[in-house]
Amino acid sequence: MKISLIGTGYVGTVSAACFAELGHDVICVDIDSSKIEKINEGIPPIYEDGLTDLLKKHAGKKLSATSDYNFAVMNSDISFICVGTPSDPSGNIDLGIVKAASSSLGEALKDKKDYHVIVVKSTVVPETTEKVVLPIIEEHSKKRSGEFGIAMNPEFLREGKAIYDFMHPDKIIVGSMDKRAGDIVASLYSGLDCEITRTNPRTAEMIKYVNNAFLATKISFSNEIGNICKHLDIDTYEVMKAVGKDFRIGPYFLNSGAGFGGSCFPKDVKALIGKAKDIGYEPLILGSVIKVNEKQPGRMVQLLKNELGDLKGKKITVLGLAFKNDTDDIRESRSIPVIEELLDNGALVLAYDPMANENMSKLFGNIKYHSNASDALRDSDACLVMTEWDEFKSLDKEFDLMRHKLIIDGRHMLTPRRDIKYIGLCW
Ligand SMILES: NC(=O)c1ccc[n+]([C@@H]2O[C@H](COP(=O)([O-])OP(=O)(O)OC[C@H]3O[C@@H](n4cnc5c(N)ncnc54)[C@H](O)[C@@H]3O)[C@@H](O)[C@H]2O)c1
């Protein structure tokens, strides 16, 4: 099958490389010419484990990139919309980029004689495919639904494990308005060992939000329990390990810590809250999930202040800037509010992340970035652990370089040492 993917960020590039690996011919489309150039040279525009190998293998053969929507639509049977769906200033979903991509696709579809399917892969609130994307495509293509196909196929990949997740999905959801379009989308995944759930677009859209909202709820719930446990001198990890043995609960996403970040959980929970309010429902649990999450970073700085008092002029090391390990993505990283608060308090911030220094330097020009943990820890007054990078687990003699041996662990990943004051966020 010939596929075009609109938007070559995390989802678009990974999907493109994996569809090519599954044997399809893929055209990537982006408005960012630097990304187009990179992909055509076989260089991923983002870091993702295994992506370089796949792009090198398929670029110039089964995979190419362009900024020309007409070329992409004329030379493919299906177009996936994979552009970003950020929050607007009030937290509601901002569909501006999806609308722009839909208009361009509609224009490109105008002159196409053959049947073509448009698939929304971006995470969009329920009703968007039917009530926003479809009308825009009809208006710009001067065609009616049925003359072209429309479907919704949400993406569940985890950054850092994205290639594996695409190739080994636990679910594939295809929401379509008619069988013909849905059959075509489903056929793309026939090479994967996974049941395909067929439904309508708004249910597919909702499944994606509920998936993320439930995982975020597990994290905030675990953080709330962790905060209570800490006051009572109870090891919350021991509690949750036992609780997770209940098959109805499961052992995953019960780790308390600095909270969830990333390009999806915060914005998706907020978007679902916004959609619920739009229809006149006040979602109490979802609101609390966000509130608990927003308070966790501040709790870390408070623990630091309890130990050091005034932070003015103190050198504070922040280990980990990415929102999670194995990615260079810093979107909504919990280290961002922590660094902001440290700077507000007059601290000098020394930072190290194995991959995300460069991205964070675009946000904070006024902190000192180091290329290894030793340099970031040298002469430091305290260390905050923000991201669960594997390499942090084996840090040991590096802490000897600190002026004042104090660690606040936001991820429950360091083994306490007798000569270091170790404070866990919720334990
Ligand atoms: N990142 C994830 O882990 C993940 C996982 C599942 C779902 N999603 C969802 O997938 C969608 C995309 O997320 P992402 O993280 O890949 O976004 P991203 O911001 O990394 O990439 C979006 C890309 O779209 C391009 N773009 C912007 N406007 C365009 C236009 N008019 N035409 C063509 N390209 C355009 C941008 O240049 C960028 O390269 C979002 O809705 C997100 O919620 C993301």
PDBQT file of the ligand as one rigid body, heavy atoms in Angstrom, charges set to zero:
ROOT
HETATM    1  N1  LIG A 501       4.775  11.864  21.078  1.00  0.00    +0.000 N 
HETATM    2  C1  LIG A 501       4.123  10.795  21.498  1.00  0.00    +0.000 C 
HETATM    3  O1  LIG A 501       4.641   9.970  22.271  1.00  0.00    +0.000 OA
HETATM    4  C2  LIG A 501       2.710  10.536  21.044  1.00  0.00    +0.000 A 
HETATM    5  C3  LIG A 501       2.139   9.285  21.274  1.00  0.00    +0.000 A 
HETATM    6  C4  LIG A 501       0.838   9.053  20.841  1.00  0.00    +0.000 A 
HETATM    7  C5  LIG A 501       0.118  10.069  20.229  1.00  0.00    +0.000 A 
HETATM    8  N2  LIG A 501       0.695  11.291  20.043  1.00  0.00    +0.000 N 
HETATM    9  C6  LIG A 501      -0.089  12.330  19.366  1.00  0.00    +0.000 C 
HETATM   10  O2  LIG A 501       0.353  12.411  18.002  1.00  0.00    +0.000 OA
HETATM   11  C7  LIG A 501       0.306  13.761  17.535  1.00  0.00    +0.000 C 
HETATM   12  C8  LIG A 501       1.675  14.180  17.047  1.00  0.00    +0.000 C 
HETATM   13  O3  LIG A 501       2.544  14.160  18.158  1.00  0.00    +0.000 OA
HETATM   14  P1  LIG A 501       4.133  14.313  17.978  1.00  0.00    +0.000 P 
HETATM   15  O4  LIG A 501       4.701  14.179  19.337  1.00  0.00    +0.000 OA
HETATM   16  O5  LIG A 501       4.586  13.430  16.881  1.00  0.00    +0.000 OA
HETATM   17  O6  LIG A 501       4.197  15.846  17.478  1.00  0.00    +0.000 OA
HETATM   18  P2  LIG A 501       5.476  16.663  17.022  1.00  0.00    +0.000 P 
HETATM   19  O7  LIG A 501       5.236  18.054  17.478  1.00  0.00    +0.000 OA
HETATM   20  O8  LIG A 501       6.720  15.961  17.420  1.00  0.00    +0.000 OA
HETATM   21  O9  LIG A 501       5.409  16.632  15.431  1.00  0.00    +0.000 OA
HETATM   22  C9  LIG A 501       4.461  17.301  14.674  1.00  0.00    +0.000 C 
HETATM   23  C10 LIG A 501       5.057  17.593  13.302  1.00  0.00    +0.000 C 
HETATM   24  O10 LIG A 501       4.058  18.198  12.489  1.00  0.00    +0.000 OA
HETATM   25  C11 LIG A 501       4.688  19.170  11.664  1.00  0.00    +0.000 C 
HETATM   26  N3  LIG A 501       3.678  20.117  11.158  1.00  0.00    +0.000 N 
HETATM   27  C12 LIG A 501       3.134  21.195  11.770  1.00  0.00    +0.000 A 
HETATM   28  N4  LIG A 501       2.215  21.760  10.974  1.00  0.00    +0.000 NA
HETATM   29  C13 LIG A 501       2.174  21.026   9.836  1.00  0.00    +0.000 A 
HETATM   30  C14 LIG A 501       1.414  21.100   8.623  1.00  0.00    +0.000 A 
HETATM   31  N5  LIG A 501       0.488  22.052   8.459  1.00  0.00    +0.000 N 
HETATM   32  N6  LIG A 501       1.659  20.185   7.661  1.00  0.00    +0.000 NA
HETATM   33  C15 LIG A 501       2.593  19.212   7.836  1.00  0.00    +0.000 A 
HETATM   34  N7  LIG A 501       3.327  19.098   8.944  1.00  0.00    +0.000 NA
HETATM   35  C16 LIG A 501       3.118  19.988   9.930  1.00  0.00    +0.000 A 
HETATM   36  C17 LIG A 501       5.730  19.794  12.582  1.00  0.00    +0.000 C 
HETATM   37  O11 LIG A 501       6.726  20.494  11.851  1.00  0.00    +0.000 OA
HETATM   38  C18 LIG A 501       6.242  18.563  13.330  1.00  0.00    +0.000 C 
HETATM   39  O12 LIG A 501       7.331  17.992  12.643  1.00  0.00    +0.000 OA
HETATM   40  C19 LIG A 501      -0.237  14.583  18.700  1.00  0.00    +0.000 C 
HETATM   41  O13 LIG A 501      -1.624  14.693  18.587  1.00  0.00    +0.000 OA
HETATM   42  C20 LIG A 501       0.108  13.731  19.907  1.00  0.00    +0.000 C 
HETATM   43  O14 LIG A 501      -0.758  13.965  21.004  1.00  0.00    +0.000 OA
HETATM   44  C21 LIG A 501       1.983  11.537  20.409  1.00  0.00    +0.000 A 
ENDROOT
TORSDOF 0
